[in-house]
């Protein structure tokens, strides 16, 4: 039996919801009974207004749900999230629920939940649900004036700083802001944007807790804007649930949170390489020529990306065909095969709109694959590309029909998947979707923000079943809390091709990464507009791209985004940086491994090391060893930024910088500030043209020394680059690097060890050690045997064969 929850319209539906429990502060519930499940994973509170549950996940997360009839399923919580084990005890006037990293204290009358870590109060929930008077609709659609929504409110501490809300260009500390929660295109944005492609109903506090609201409906996130000491989440309707996570520090907090909502699975190694991408290649001949030019001009390449011209000769009128325009692409199967033989992966765009003018319109209608109106007919509407319907990715029928197109393309050899316009970009009021899990018809406003999330889930699960030996690569620009568990790689949308467009890109990636989306990246070079090629802007953007998760230049075609079309001076600089990206692959891949294990993002804000740097968005830590400060202004000769505590060395010049202060780093057009922390290791491999040529048989290991750092460490993760079960099945090798400095003996000792293995791993490596700032060295020995070395200034270099499980290197200084 189908349950229709929203056919009576917004106002009628809200009245029905509010008539249920937990909708008004004046109806604050009284707890009549509390019971903990036998396994300690769930506390159930029976109240005079309904049932409330607190479910424990892992060691530091609780999901709090106010249960209503016909409630929507959770989109945020991972299907395999590990349940926790909590203990329950009575306290005066209520109960205490204890996890290792989080405690909830529950007041019975009226129901109010406060959250602690140790003895520190993190935040406290206002009694019951709130029923705010909604203001303007964040979708830009019908007015919400005079209507009432639902949500939660929490206390904020004096001086508390919070990031959150997802993609916005509003600064790092979002306190004092009221932000719309409605995924919405933001074409040509620059250094200010209040609403963008990927909103997140979540905040992370400098008190080391994270709140995420498990409600995908249109709404608002108010972080002390309306009331300075109050955080509120407001939605038109939807699931009444939130997650709260805590940890002793930021890495533990992120680990606890992502254990519940899911982590990014390892992507294929090729996805970290260089892409040829534009809007867009118009024919097979043009695409073949572009790939050939990358090879001829000695620029590494791992993927070519086909925008919407693959299914039609024009921008308008063809979306939804989901098949090749054979006039311009006479042999796509042969092209894809030829590229694969050269180590180049073909990636293709799809959109969830089926135009009524497309060849698939009638088939989609007959398959019941489209979202509908209240009378059960396909919802049609006009938007930029034509008159269209919207695929219902929430329904079984919609998913099965849509997947058929992916299956066809998969069989033709496509290996990368790009989902665009998945906010969805147009989502008319009154659109209804069928939830296959619960057989409910749900209004689009209730699940709008989970559309891209559900689409990614469909593609990811389909690829896992169709290609169980391959890692999926799924790139989309919109989603929800936890979308990373479906391999989603988000980008920051149609940014303006200007300095104003480049400037917020670090901020956007840092905000998203701290909330689980660690692969967020930008269209390198900028996407929208621009009157002529700006060599300096292009160079600076691509230099930054080396140190972001994905390296993909992409833009409107009137100014070519590919480096092969740049002038020779620009091309030479950019070529060197792209090659640096490829040499850094073991360093980058090790950060990806960390992300998949713990959720720790690749780009890490400096607030993780010092809360006084909470607002810093012009520099960041990239992986374990590097601090990067991209050049984002025209004509600069030095970049000034804050450094966390420690000692750092310039990658390009070797100059030493003392941390814990603002520093100014000189730059030329061929350099940007990349500082390596003393005591850290950076592994590099030889130049290679694509991921298929990757090898660590020739391994160079850089180490940066300072006498004030007595211990250092690093690691390198390696596998075959495509096995989706490499980690769980132990098919990988991990190299560990440890340094110890004995000041009394004036001796520096290194221990290098390797463990594990996988098919195709190097049996032995030629290891070149580049040891920086080690001082004047009298002798070097490996496992007690003297070895030759060369020294230039305070830097030392030596080469040795590494095939044993471990080796020890000793430097005796003069």
N, C-alpha and C positions, 0 to 999 in steps of 0.2 A: 504494500500500500504506500502510495506517495504522500508525503506530508508537505503541504504548502504553507510556508511560514510568512510569506511577504506579499501575497497576491493582493491583500487589501490596501497596499500602498504604505508609504513611509509613516504618515501620521497614525494610521490605524494600527500598524505593526508596533510602533513605539508605545502606544497606549496599552496594547496587550502585554508587552514586555514589562512595562512599569507596573501593571497590575499584579505581576508576579512578585517574587521576593526580591529583596536586596536592591531596590531601585531608588530609594530615597533616604537621606540621612535621618529623616524623621521616623523611619521604620527600622532603626538599628536593631539587629537581631540579638536575642538572648540565647546563649548556649544552654541546652538542657542535658546533653550527654556528650562525652568525648571517649572515643575508643580507638586504640592502636591495633593495626593488623598484626597477625602472629609473626610475620617476618620483619616487622618494624618499619615497613616502607610507607605506610599511609595512615594518617590520623584522620578520622571522620568526626566532624562536629555536627551533631543534630541540634538545630535551633528552632525557635518558634516561627521562623520565617522560611526554613528550608535547610538543605544540607550543604556543608562546606567541607572540602577535603584539603589536606596538606600532604603532598606526596614528596618523599625524599628521593633525590637522585645523587648518586655518588657520595662525596664527603661534604659538599658545601652548597647544595642547591635544593630549594623547596619550590614546588609548583602549588600555588594556592588557587583553588577553583570554587566559585560560588555557582552551584549547579542549578540550572533552570531547565524546564521542560523543553525538549527539542534543541538542546544546546549544540553548537557546531563542534566539529572535531578540532583537536589541536593541530596546528600547522607547525608550531615552533619545536615541539619535543620530538627528538629523533625516535624512529621506530625501535631502535635497539639501545635506547638510553639505559644505562645501568641503574637499577634501583638502589637506593641507600638504605641504611639501617639506623633508625633513630630510637632514642629512648624517651619515655614519657614519665613525667612526675608531676605531682600536684603542687601548686603554689597558692598563696593566699589569693582567692578570687579567681582562680583559673588553673592553667596547666603550662608546663614547660616542655617543649619538644627539642631534643638536643641531637645535633649532628657534629662530627669532628670540627668543621669549620664554620658552623652557623647554628644559632639558637633562635627559636621562636617562643615568645612568651605570649600566652593567649588569655586575654581578659574575657570573662564569661558574660558580664552584664554591664554595658552592651558589648557585643563582640568587637574586640579590637586586638590586632596582632602587632607585636613589636619584635624587631629583629636585632640580634646582638652577635658580635664576634667576641668571645671572651666576655669581658665586662663592658665593652664599648657598645653603646647603642648606635646602631647603623641608621635605622629609620623606623618609623612606626606608621602603620596604616590607619587612616581615619576610619571610624566605625562604619561598617557596612559599605555598600556601593554608594557612589554619588550619582546624582541625577542633574547634571548641569544644564543650564539653558544654552543650547547650541547657537553659535554665531554663524557666519557665512559658511557655505559648503566648500570644503577645500578642493572639490572636483571642479568647481566653477559652474556646476549645474544648477538644479533647482534650489531655491532658497531654503535655508534651515531656520530662518528667523522665527522665533516664537515656539520652536519645538524643543523637546527635552530628550537628552541622550542618557548615556550611562557610562560608568567608569570607576576609577579608583583615585584616591588622593593619599599622599604620603608626606611626612614631615621632612624638612630640610634643616641642616645645622647651620649655624652662623659660619660664614667663610667657606662653606663647602663649594667645591668646584665640580662640575659635571660636564662630560662630553655626551653626545647622543643625538638621536633623531635621524641618523643616517646621512645621506648625501645632502649637504647644504654648504654654502659658502658664507659662513656666519662667524668664523673664529673657532678656536678649540673649546673654550669654556662656553657652554651653551646656557648657563644660568642667566635668568632674566629674559628668556626668549619663549615665545609661544609659536609653535611650529605646526603647520598642517601635516597630517598623516594621510597622504594620498599620492601614490606614485604617479608622477606627471612629467611629461617631456619638458625640457628646458633648453630649447634650441638656441645656440649661440651665446650661452652664458659666459660671463667673465668673472670679475673678482667680487661679485655679490650675487647670491642666489638663495632665496628663501624656500623654494620648493623644487625638487628635482626628481630624477628617475627612480631613485631607490630610497624611500623613507624607511626608517626603522623605529618601531615603537619601543625604544630601549634607551637607557641611560647607564653610564658608568661613572661612579663617584670616586673622588680622591680619598674617600673613607674606605675604599677597597670593597665595595659591593656593587652589584649590577642588577638592575631591574629591567625585565623585558615583559611587555604585555602581549599575551598570547591571543590577540584579537586582531583580525585582518580587516576590520571595517574602516571606513572613512572616519577620520576624527582629528583630534588635536593632542599635542604633547606640550604641556605648559610647565616649564621648569622655573618656577618662581617669578613668572611675569605678572600674573593676576594677583597673587599673594606672595610676598617675598620668601616666606618660610614654608612654601607648599609646592609640591610636585603633583601634577594631576594628569591623568590620561582620560580623555573623553572620546567616546565613539557614538555613532548613530545607533548602534546595536551590536550584536555579535557575542562571541564567547567571553564569559566573565572570568578571566583567569590571568594570572601573572606568574612569572618566575623571578625568584630572588636568589642570587649567588653571592658567595663571599669567599675571601681568601686572605692569607696573611700578607700577601703582596700581589702586585698586578699579574705576574705570570701564573700564580696559583689561582687567582680569581678567574682568569681567562680559561685556565685548564678545567676548573670546576664547571664553568658555564658551558663551554663547548663539549664537555662530556655529556651534557644533557641535550643540547640542541644539535650536536653533530659537528664533525670536523671535515675539512677538505680532504678527500682521498688524494693520493699521489696522482698528479697529472702525468701524461706521457712527457718524457724529457723533451721531445721536439717542440712542445708548446712553450718552452722557455726560450726558444730561439727567435730568429728574425722572421717577420712576416712581410710579404708583398700584399698590400691591401689599399684599396681606394673605392670611392663611390663613382663609378665602378668600372671594371673591365667589361667591354661590350661584345667581345667575341673570343672564340677559341684562338684565332690567329694572334690577336693582341696579347692574350694571356701567355701564350707560348713565347712570344717575343720578349715580354717582360722577364719571365723566368730565365730565358737565355742570356739576357743582359746582366742579370745579377751574377751569373757564372762567368761571363766574359770580363766583367769588371772586378772580379775577385772580392765580392761581398757575400758573406755567408747568408744562407737562406734555408728555412725549414718549412715554410708554408706559404701558399698563395690563397687569398681569400676572395671569393666571388660574391659580389653584392647583387642587387635584384635584377640586373640585366641577364642573368643566366636563364630566366624564365620568360623574358619578353624584351623586345627592342626598345620600349619606351618606359618611362617612370610610371605612367598612369595606365590603368586598364588591364593589367596582367597579373596582379598580385593574387595568389591563390591557385595559379596554374600548377605549381609544384612539380614542374617537369621542364626539360630543356627546350629552349627555343632553337630547334635544329637548323634553322636558316643561318644563325650566327655561330652555332655550336654543333657542327655536323658530326663530330666524333668525340663527345665528351669522355666516353669510356676509354678511348685510346689516349686522350690527353692526360687523364688522371693516371692511367697506367704508366705512361711515359714519365710523368713527374715523379711517381713513386719510385721508378727505377733510378732516378737521379737523387733520391732522398728527400723529395719535396712532397709535403702533404697538401691535399686539396681540402679547403674548408669552404662551407657554403652557407648562405643566409637563408633563413625561413622566417615567415611572419605568420601570426595566427588569424589573419584576415582573409576571407574568401570573397573576392569581388563577385557581384552578380553577373559581371561580364566575363568572368574567368571560365575556363573549360571545366572546372570542377564544381561549379555552383550547384547544379542539379544533383550531382552525386552526393554532395555534402548534405543537401536538404533531405534526400531520400534516406541517407544513413542516420538521420537525426543527430548530426554531428555539431550543430550550431546552437549557440545560446538563443533563448526564446523570449517572447513577450508573455504577458499574463494569460493570453488566450492560446498559448501553446504554439504560435507561429514563429518562424525564424525572425529574430530581431535584425532589421536592416536599417542602415543609416548611411549618410554621406560623410566622407572625410577626404583628405588630400588626394588619395590614390584612386578614389572612385566610390561608387555605391557598393556597400559590403555587408557581410555578416561576420560574426565573430565565432571562432571555433570554441566549443565548450570543452576545455581541457580538464574540467572537473568530472565530466561524465564518462562512463565506460564507452558509450557509443562515440563520443568525440575523440577520445584517446585512441580507440582502435582504428578509426578512420584516418586520423592524422598520422599515426604510426606507419600506416601502409606506405606513405610517401617517403618517410625516413628509411624504411626497409629497402625500398627500391634504390634509393641513393646509396645506401650502405653497400648493397650488392654491386653497385657500379664503382665502388672504391673510395667514396668520400670518407675522410677520417677526422674531420673537425666540424663542429656544429655551432652555428651562430644564430641565436634567437633574437630577433629585433622587434621593437614596438610592443614589448611584452608588459607594459604597465597595466593593462593595455592602453595604448596611446589614446584611443577613443573608446569609451565604455558608457554608453547612454544610460540615463536614469530609466529604471524599469526593466533593464535586462535581467533575465533569470537564468541561473545555472543549476544543473543537476549534480548534487554531490553523490557520487557513486557509493561512497563508504556508508552513508546514512540514508540514502534514498530521499533526500530533501531537495526541494526547489528553493534556492536561496537567491536573494536579491544581490545584484552585482556590487552594490555599495558595501555589503557585508564582507565580501571576500576579494574586493578589488586588489588589495595589496598582496594577496597570495596568488594572484594569477600567474606571474612569472615563476614563482616558486613551484606551483603545481606543474607548469609546463616543463620546467627543468627536471622535475621528478619523473615525468613521463618519458622524456628523452633519455635520461640517465638509466632508468630501469630497463628501458627497451634495449639500449646499447649493451648493458651488462648481460642481458639474456642472449642477444644476437651475437655478441663478440666477447665471450667470457674470458678470453686470454688477452684482451686489450683494455687499456685504461681509457675511459671516455674523456673527450675534451668538449665541454659545453660552455659557450660564452653567451651571457645574456645581460641585459642592462637593468632589469628590475626583478625584485624578489621580495622575500620576507625573512624574518629571523630564522636562521638555521639553513638557508638555501645552500650554503657551502657543502652540506653533506651530500648533495646531489651533483657534486663536481662543478657547481656554477662558478664561472670566472666572470665577475662583473667589470664593466668599464664605466667611465664617468660621463658618457653620452656625448652629445654634439657640442663640444666646447668651441668657443670662438678661437679663431686662428690669430691670436694676439698675445702680447705680454700679459694682459689682464686675464686671458684664458689660462696661460701657463701658471701664473702665480698661485692659484688655490689648489693645484693638483696634489701637492703633498698633504695638505689639510684633508682633502677628500679621502685619500687612501688611508691616512692615519685614523680618521674617525671610523671608517668602515672596518678596518683591520682589527681594532680593539673590540669590536662587537661580533667578530667571527669571520668576516669576509676579507680574508687576508690576501686575496689575489686581485683586489680592486686596482685598476690601472687606467691610464688615459690614452686617448688617440694621440700618438706622438706627432708633434708638429702642429696640432690643432686641427679641427675638422671644418668648421663653418666659416664662410666668408673669406676675407683677405683679398686685396686688390692685386698684389704681386708677391713674388717669392721674397721672403725676408730671410736671408742667409743666416744672420746671427740668431734670430728667434728659432729657426729650424735647428741649427746646430745645438743651441742650449737645451732645447726640448729633447732631442735625441740623446744628448749626453746624460740628462736626467734619466731617460728611459733605460739606460744600462742598469740603473739601480732602483728600478721598480719591478714588480713581479712579472709583467708581460711586456715584451718589446714589439710593439705593433704600430708603425706609422700608418695613419689612415686619415683621409681627407676628401673633400669634394675635389673633383678631377680638374677644375680649371687651373689649379696650381698642383703640379704633380707631387704627391707625398713620398714617393719612393726615392731613396738616395741615388739611384742610378741616373736620375734626371737632373740632379743638382749640378751646379758648376764644379769645376775640377777642384778648386780650393776647398769648398764645403764638403765635397765628396770625400776628399782625402782625410779630413778630420773625422767625419762621421764613420768612414770605413774603419779607421783605427779604433773608434769606440765600440763599434759592433764586434770587431774581433776581440776586444777586451771582454765584452759580454760573454763571448764563447770561451775564452780562456778561463774566465771566472766560473764556468759552469759547475765545477765540483763544490765551490763555495755556495753558490746560489742553490744548488740541488740539496745541499745539507740543510739550508734554512727551510726549504720546502719540506724536507723530512721532519724537521722539528715542528713545523706547522701541522703536519698530518698527525703527529703524535700528541701534541699538547694544545694546539690552537694558537700558539704564539705567532703573531703575524710576521711577515718578512720585513715590512716597514714598521718600525716601532717608535712611537713618540718618546721624546726625552723625558716626559712626565713619568715614565716607567722607572726612571732612575732618580728623579728629584721632583717632588710636587711643586717646587718653586718654578719649574719649567713647564707647568701645565699648559700655558698659553702658547708655547713655541710651536710654530707650524712652518718654519723655514729651514729646519734641519731635523734629522731623524737618524736613528740607528738602523742600518740595513744588515740583517743577519747579526751575528754575535760580535764581529770585530770592527765594523765600519760605521763612522759617522759621516753622513752625506748632507751637503747644503747646496742644492741646485742653484744655478745662476738664473734668476727670474726677472732681471731688469736689463735694459739695453745699455751697452757701453760701459759696463762696470769693470774696474781693474782690481777690485778686492771685494770679498764678501764677509760681512760681520755677522756673527751669530753666537748663541750661547752653547758652551760645551759643558757636559756633565763632568763630575769628578773623574780624575784619572790623568794619564799622560798619553798624548796622541802624536802621530807622525804623519805628515803629508805624503800621500801615495805617490805624488808626482815629483815633489822636490826633496822629500825626506826631512823637512824642517820640523822641529819639535815644538809642541804646544802643550802648555799646562792647562788642565781642565779646571772646572769649577768657576769659570769666568767667561766673559765675552771675548772672543778672539776675532781678528781680522786676517783672512787668508788671501794672499795675492792670487789672481787668476789671469790667464791669457785666454785667447779664444780656443786654445787646445787643451785647457784644463778647467776643472771645477773642483771645489773643495771635497776631497775624499780623504778622511783621516782614519788611520788605523790605530786602535788602542794598544798601548804597550802590554805585552804578555799575551797577545792574540796571534793566531796563525791564519794565513790566507793561502789555500791551495789553488793552484792553477794547472791547466793542461795545455798542450800544444794547440796552435791554430788548427781549426777544422772547419769544413764547409757546411756541415749540417749534423744533426744529432746522430745520424747513422754512422758518421765517421768518428764519433766521440771515442776517445781512449785515454785512460789514465796511466798507460804504460810509461809515458814520459811525464812525470809529475814534478812540478816546482812548488816548493813550500816556502812561503815568506814568513818570517817571524820578526817582530819588533820588540827590542829590549830597552828597558830602563832600569837602572840600578835600584830604584825605589820599588820595583815590582819583583817580589821574590818568587812568585809562583804564577804560571800561566797555563792555559789549556786551550784545546780546540779539537774539533772532530770533523770527519769527512764521511758522508754516507754515499754508498754507491750500489746500484743494482743494474739490471739490464735495460732500464729506461721505459719498459712498457708492461711488465707483469703487474696486474692489479692486486695480486696477493703476495707481493714480495715481502712486505713487512710481517704480515700475519703468519706466513709460512717460513719465515726466516731465510728467504732467498736474497740475501744482501750481504755486503761487507761493510764493516765500520772500522775506520782508521781513527785512532786516538793519538793526540799529540799533547805532551806534558813538558813544561819547562820548570826548572828549579834553579834559583840563583843563591849560591852560598857566598855571602859577603866576606866572611872571615877567610875562606879559602880562595876568594877571588875566582870562583869557578862557576860556570854555567853548564847545567846538565839537562839533556833532553832524553825523554823516553818516547819512542814511537812504537805503537802496537797495532796489530790488525787482527780482526776476528770475524768469523762468518765466511760466507761465500755464496756465489751464484754461478750459473752456467755462463761461460764466456768471460769470467773475470780474469784480469791479468795474473798470471802465476808469479810474475816478478815485475818490479818497477825500477826504472832508472830515476832515482830521486835526486833532484837538485835542490840544495838548501841555500836560501838567500837569507842570511841572518843580519839584521840591520841594527846598527848602533850598539854592537857588542863590545866595542873598545878594541884595544890592541891585544891580539891573541898570540900566545907563545906556542901552543900545541893543541892539536885536536885528535881525539881517539874515538873509535867506534868499537864498542864491546871490548875495550881495553887495548885495542890495536891502533897504532898511530896511522893517520891518513893524511894525504896532502890536501891543501886548501889554498885559496888565493884571498888576499885581503886588499881592499881599496878604502883608505880612510878607516872609518869605524865599522864598515860593512864587510862581511865575510861570505864567501861562496865555496861550496864543495859539492861533489857529485859522488854518489855511491849506489850500489846495487842493493835493492831491498826485496828479499824473498822470504826471510824468516818471519816468524810470528811477531817478534819484537826485537828492537835494537836500542842500544843506549849510546848516545853521543855526548862526549865531554869536551868542553872548551876550557882550557886553562889560560887565564888572562895573565899578561905580564905585570 
